[in-house]
Amino acid sequence: MSVQDSIFPEEIKKNLNTTIFGEKFHYFEEVGSTNRIARELADDGAKEGTVVICETQSDGRGRLSRTWISPRGGLWFSFILRPQMSPKKAPIVTLLTGVAVAKAIRGFGLDAKIKWPNDVLINERKVSGILTEMDTDSDVVNYIVVGVGINANVDRTVFLEEFKDRTTSLKEELKTDISRVDLMQSFLQEMEHYYTSFKNKDFECVISEWKRLSGTLGSHVRIETPAEEIEGKAIDINPDGALILELSDGSKKTIFAGDCTHAHRN
């Protein structure tokens, strides 16, 4: 069996030192969307840490319902969380997932950086995206489904022409295939560590590590929201995961959600 074909759950579970993530897997050759399946499972009461993983997605989605190309050779998966917390803290889940992805990739010797709010980059090119969806009742989170796509053993030739210059893969950067099992195990173990901190309300552990791995802080950025487009220097994130910009007039603005484009670092 080739390296890129070995993401069967029994392979991932071998020597996996986690108690929350990876006990229950749902594996598919092809699905429309792992997030959609994970939401259905969560609605039916699936336990926290359940993972849905596939070889390819035919209808993968990113933020704002954008298409996410999910060819064979990548890691495409979603997992279910049931934190007993206010929806206000949900954005931190996206941040800690980004930390777990970045650290797993860095384990292969690559300088992965996190771009606020939900991308992981290598040399300013996107290698991973995160999609977080939430079901709430009043002021309580019922569940959160987090979808992750990592361009692992993917050739750039499969990317849409408009994205080729902005996208990369671990295979492209390393000039060789990697073990997707090793990558997935590393991610799940990092995720367990930071999610446990999150559940214990140790948000500073997550925030400080995100800042350390951030490729956004210190950069001049442009943020697009449905209401406005704004530019400034990204100087910090607040305890709820919102980005703080310093504008040209010296004032500060807090951005809770939006599309972020890096311009340059000071």
N, C-alpha and C positions, 0 to 999 in steps of 0.2 A: 504493500500500500504506500502511495506517495505521501510526502509530508503534507501536501495541501488537502488530502482527502481524509485526514484523520481527526475529525472533530466529533466522533461519536461520543455520547455521554459517558459510556464506560471507560473511554480513554481519558476524558477530562477528570473523572472522579478518582482515578488512580493517584494516590499520594496528595489529594486535595485536602488541605488542612483548614477547613471552614466548618462552621456549624449553622450558619444562616443560609449561605448561598450554595447552590449546586446539589442539594440533597435530591431535589426533584427537577428533572429535565424533560422537556418535550422537544424532540428532534424531528426535523423535516428536511426532505431534499429540497423542496420548493414550496414557498407560501406566498400569499399576496403581501402580507405585512406581519412581522412578528409582534409588533405592538398591538395590532388588532386581536390576534389570538390571545396574547397575554391579558388584554382587557376582558375578553370573554371568560377566560379562566378565573380572573380576579372577581368578576361578577358572580361566578359560581362558587366562590369561597376558597380558591386556591391559596395555599399558605405563602407567607412571606419568604422570599428567596427563590421561589420557583423561576426557572429559566426556560425561555423558548428560544431555540437556536436553529438556524437553517443554513443550507448551502447557498441558496439564491432566493431573492425576493423579486416578485414580479411587479409589486406595487409599493416599494419602499418609499417612505416619506421623511422629509426633513421638516424644519420649522416652516410655518406659513404654507403647509401642504405642498412644498416643493418636492419634486421627484428626487429620490436618492437611488443612484445606480448601484445595484447589489449583485455583481457577477460572482461566479464560482471563484474560490480562492480567498475571499474576504472573510471577515468575522461579522455576522449579522445576527444580533440577538436582542432579546428584551427580558426584563425581570420585574418581579412584583415586590413592592415594598408596602408595609402597613405601619408606618410610624404613627404613634398616637400623639400627634402634634397639630398645631394650628396651620392652616394653609399658608399663612404668612411666611413660615419657615421653609416651604417647599422649594423655593429657588436654590437653597443651599444644597439640595439633593443633586441638582445639575452640576454645581461646582464640585462636589465631592466625587461625582462620577468622572468629571474631567480630570481630577487629580489621579484617580485610580487608573484611568486610561493612559495618561501621560507617564505615570510611573511604570506601568507595565511595558510600555514602548521603550522607555529609557533603559529598561533592563536588557535591551538588545543593543545598547550602545549608541542610541540615537537621541539627539537633543530635542525631545518633544517639548513643546510649549503650549499653554492653554490660551485660547482666544475667547474673551468674554462674548456671549455667555455660555456657548455650548459646542465649541470646536476645539480640536487639538491639531496643532500645526508642526511640521518639520520644515525648517528653512522657509517659513512664511507660506508654506503650501499645506492645504488641508489634507490630513490623513485620517481623521475621524470626526464624526458628528454624533450628537446626543439629542434625543427627542424625549422630553418628559411630559407625561400626560397624567392628569389627576382627577380623581372622583371624590367629591366632597359632599358632606351633609351638614348644612348649617355652618358651623365654624370648626368642623372636625374633618380630618382627612380619612376617607374610607380606605383608599389605596392610591398608590402612585405606580404607574408603569413607566419604566425607563427603557428606551430603545437606544442601542449603541451600534454604530457601523464603523468598522475599522478596515481600511484598505490594507490588508496584509499581503498575501501573495497575488496581487492584482497588477496586470500590465497597464500602463497609462494609455495604451491604444484603445482600451475599452471606454475611456471617459469621453463624454461629449466634447466636441471641439471647443466649445466656449469655456469649458472648465479645465482643459488640459494644462494650461499654464499655472493654474491655481490649485492643482490637486497633485498628490503624490501617493506613494504606497511604501510599505516597509520593504517590499521586494525591490522597488526602484532605488531606494536609498541604500540598501545593503548589497544590491547586485546579486542577490540569491534569495531563494525561498527561506521562510522561517517556519518553525513549528507552531502551528496555530493552537495546538493543545497547550504548549508552554505559555503562549501569550494569554490564552483564556484562563488558565490556572492562575497566572500571575495577577491578572485583572481581578478575578474573584477574591483572591486573598487580600489585595489592596482595598478592594471595595468593602470587604468585611471589616477591615481595620477602621476605615474612616466612617463607615455607616454606624459602627458600634459607638464611635465617639459622638456622632450626630445624635443617636438615640439617647445617649447619656447627657445630652445637652452641652457637650464640649464643642461648641461651634467654633471657638477660637482655633482649635487644632486643625479644623478643615480650612478655615479662612487663611490662616498663616501659611499653610502648605500651598494653597491655591496662589497666594501672592508670590511665593517663592518660585513657582513654576509658570507664572503668568508671562505671556508675551505681549499682553495688552498694556499693563501698567508702565508708565513712562513714555508711551507712544502718543503721537497725535492721531486722533481717531475721528471718523465721521459715523454718527449714529443716525439711522433712519427708523422712525416710528410712524405709525399711521397718521399721527398728528403733525409731525415736524421732522426736519433734518437739522442736525446740530453738530458742530465740530468743536473740538477742544482737546486738551491734554488729559489722558486718563491718569488720575493721581491716586485712586484708592477704590476699594469696595467697602460698603458698609456692612454691619453685622447680619443683614438680611440678604446679602449678595448683590445689591444694586451697585452700579458703577458710578463713581463720582468723577465728574469732569471739571477741569478748570478752563473757563472760557477766556477769550482774548482780552476781555475787559477786567480779568482777575476774579470775576465772580465764579461761584461753584454751582453745579447743577447735578442733581441725582437722577440717574436713568435706571428705571426698573426693568425695562424690556426694550429690545430693538435689535436691528441688524447693525453689526459693528464692522467697520473697515479700517484697517491699519494704514496710516500714511507714512510716518517715520518715527524713530525714537530719538529723544533728546539726549 
